[in-house]
Amino acid sequence: MVLLDNLKTFKLSSGELEGLITTDVISGHRFYFGEASRPNTLTFCLTINGASLSKDMSQRVVPVVLDRPDYSGKLG
């Protein structure tokens, strides 16, 4: 699970992020071990207010919209 919480941009368009989300294998250098790779089994969660996404990114997201709860006046 990868959480990108409370993004401050209103226009999210990143080729690197889109590539990371869609790639089959993630690879990179691991300290003291050399090159390493693993299957991309990650799930990405982004939280953002008033998002404006690129066309490619908007076709891949599942938006979850939260509303303020009704005030009941009681605690607990």
C-alpha positions as CSV (number, residue, x, y, z in Angstrom):
1,M,0.0,0.0,0.0
2,V,1.3,3.4,-1.0
3,L,-0.4,6.4,0.6
4,L,0.1,9.9,-0.9
5,D,-1.8,11.9,1.7
6,N,-3.1,15.5,1.5
7,L,-1.6,16.4,-1.8
8,K,-1.4,20.2,-2.2
9,T,-1.6,20.5,-6.0
10,F,-4.9,21.0,-7.8
11,K,-3.5,19.6,-11.1
12,L,-2.0,16.1,-10.8
13,S,-0.2,15.1,-13.9
14,S,2.9,13.1,-13.4
15,G,4.4,10.8,-16.1
16,E,6.6,9.2,-13.5
17,L,3.8,8.4,-11.1
18,E,1.6,7.1,-13.9
19,G,4.5,4.9,-15.1
20,L,5.1,3.5,-11.5
21,I,1.4,2.7,-11.1
22,T,1.1,0.9,-14.5
23,T,4.5,-1.0,-14.6
24,D,4.5,-4.8,-14.2
25,V,7.9,-4.8,-12.4
26,I,9.5,-2.2,-10.0
27,S,13.3,-2.2,-10.1
28,G,16.0,-0.1,-8.5
29,H,19.2,-0.1,-6.6
30,R,19.2,-1.6,-3.1
31,F,22.0,-0.5,-0.8
32,Y,24.7,-3.2,-0.3
33,F,22.9,-5.6,-2.5
34,G,22.9,-4.1,-6.0
35,E,20.1,-4.0,-8.5
36,A,16.8,-5.5,-7.3
37,S,13.3,-5.9,-8.8
38,R,10.0,-7.1,-7.6
39,P,6.5,-7.5,-9.1
40,N,4.3,-4.4,-8.9
41,T,1.6,-5.5,-6.4
42,L,1.2,-2.1,-4.8
43,T,-2.1,-0.3,-4.3
44,F,-1.9,3.5,-4.5
45,C,-4.2,5.7,-2.4
46,L,-4.2,9.5,-2.9
47,T,-6.0,12.0,-0.8
48,I,-6.6,15.4,-2.4
49,N,-9.1,18.2,-2.1
50,G,-10.6,19.5,-5.4
51,A,-8.5,17.2,-7.6
52,S,-7.9,17.9,-11.3
53,L,-6.3,14.8,-12.9
54,S,-4.7,14.1,-16.3
55,K,-6.9,12.2,-18.7
56,D,-4.9,9.0,-18.2
57,M,-4.9,9.2,-14.4
58,S,-8.6,10.1,-14.3
59,Q,-9.4,6.9,-16.2
60,R,-7.6,4.8,-13.6
61,V,-9.0,6.2,-10.3
62,V,-11.9,5.1,-8.2
63,P,-13.1,8.3,-6.4
64,V,-14.3,8.1,-2.9
65,V,-16.2,11.3,-1.9
66,L,-16.8,11.9,1.8
67,D,-19.4,14.3,3.2
68,R,-19.6,15.8,6.6
69,P,-21.6,13.7,9.1
70,D,-24.9,15.1,10.4
71,Y,-24.6,16.8,13.8
72,S,-26.6,15.0,16.4
73,G,-25.7,17.1,19.5
74,K,-24.7,14.0,21.5
75,L,-21.2,12.8,22.4
76,G,-20.3,9.2,21.8
